[in-house]
Amino acid sequence: MTGPDRLDDTAANHERVETELIAQDRDAARVTTADVDKTMARQLVSDLVDDGVVTAVPDQRVLVHEPSGEAFNSIRQLAVFHRGWSAAQDTGAEDE
């Protein structure tokens, strides 16, 4: 385009803004795991133990995440793992 019409063409701006909004929507839909603090981790793992998703093995001092079979010696690591694992399971269910 040449002349004054070239300045009025906003198609590229629209596409750029739309791409940014789509990226923000994807970010908002993702589960974050970096924000799991010690208190939140304890509560989540306590709930998982109550629900039978996590089993404590006292003599080995580990917590076993039953659905995946993974063992953890840190409550926070287990909480972060479970949040990511749950998000992956939810994504897989949506794809089907």
C-alpha positions as CSV (number, residue, x, y, z in Angstrom):
1,M,0.0,0.0,0.0
2,T,1.1,3.5,-0.7
3,G,-0.1,6.9,0.3
4,P,-2.5,7.8,3.1
5,D,-4.2,4.3,3.0
6,R,-1.0,2.8,4.2
7,L,-1.3,4.7,7.5
8,D,-4.9,3.6,7.9
9,D,-4.2,-0.1,7.5
10,T,-4.4,-1.6,11.0
11,A,-4.6,-5.3,10.0
12,A,-1.1,-6.0,11.3
13,N,-1.9,-4.3,14.7
14,H,-5.1,-6.4,15.0
15,E,-3.3,-9.6,14.4
16,R,-0.5,-8.7,16.9
17,V,-3.0,-7.8,19.6
18,E,-5.1,-11.0,18.9
19,T,-1.9,-13.1,19.2
20,E,-1.1,-11.5,22.5
21,L,-4.6,-12.1,23.9
22,I,-4.5,-15.8,22.9
23,A,-1.2,-16.2,24.6
24,Q,-2.6,-14.5,27.8
25,D,-5.6,-16.9,27.7
26,R,-3.3,-19.9,27.5
27,D,-1.2,-18.6,30.4
28,A,-4.3,-18.1,32.5
29,A,-5.5,-21.6,31.8
30,R,-2.2,-23.3,32.8
31,V,-1.8,-24.6,36.3
32,T,1.1,-22.9,38.0
33,T,3.3,-24.9,40.3
34,A,5.9,-22.3,41.3
35,D,3.6,-20.7,43.8
36,V,3.3,-23.7,46.1
37,D,4.4,-22.6,49.5
38,K,5.1,-24.9,52.5
39,T,1.6,-24.3,54.1
40,M,-0.2,-25.0,50.8
41,A,1.9,-28.1,50.2
42,R,1.1,-29.5,53.6
43,Q,-2.6,-28.9,53.2
44,L,-2.6,-30.5,49.7
45,V,-0.6,-33.5,50.7
46,S,-2.8,-34.0,53.8
47,D,-5.9,-33.9,51.6
48,L,-4.2,-36.4,49.2
49,V,-3.4,-38.8,52.0
50,D,-7.0,-38.5,53.3
51,D,-8.3,-39.3,49.7
52,G,-5.9,-42.3,49.4
53,V,-4.0,-40.7,46.5
54,V,-0.8,-40.6,48.6
55,T,0.5,-43.3,50.9
56,A,3.1,-42.5,53.6
57,V,5.8,-45.1,54.1
58,P,7.1,-44.2,57.6
59,D,10.0,-46.7,57.8
60,Q,11.5,-45.3,54.5
61,R,10.4,-41.7,55.2
62,V,8.8,-41.3,51.8
63,L,5.4,-40.4,50.4
64,V,4.2,-42.5,47.4
65,H,1.9,-40.9,44.8
66,E,-0.2,-43.9,44.1
67,P,-1.5,-43.0,40.6
68,S,2.0,-42.5,39.2
69,G,4.0,-44.8,41.5
70,E,6.5,-42.0,42.2
71,A,8.0,-41.7,45.7
72,F,9.0,-38.3,47.3
73,N,10.8,-37.4,50.5
74,S,9.7,-33.8,50.3
75,I,6.1,-32.7,50.8
76,R,6.6,-29.6,48.6
77,Q,8.1,-31.7,45.8
78,L,5.1,-34.1,46.0
79,A,2.6,-31.2,46.0
80,V,4.3,-29.6,42.9
81,F,4.4,-32.9,41.2
82,H,0.8,-33.7,41.9
83,R,-0.4,-30.3,40.6
84,G,1.5,-30.8,37.3
85,W,0.4,-34.4,37.1
86,S,-3.3,-33.5,37.6
87,A,-3.0,-30.7,35.0
88,A,-1.5,-33.2,32.5
89,Q,-4.3,-35.7,33.2
90,D,-6.9,-33.0,32.8
91,T,-5.4,-31.9,29.5
92,G,-5.4,-35.5,28.3
93,A,-9.0,-35.9,29.2
94,E,-9.9,-32.8,27.3
95,D,-8.1,-34.0,24.2
96,E,-10.2,-37.2,24.1
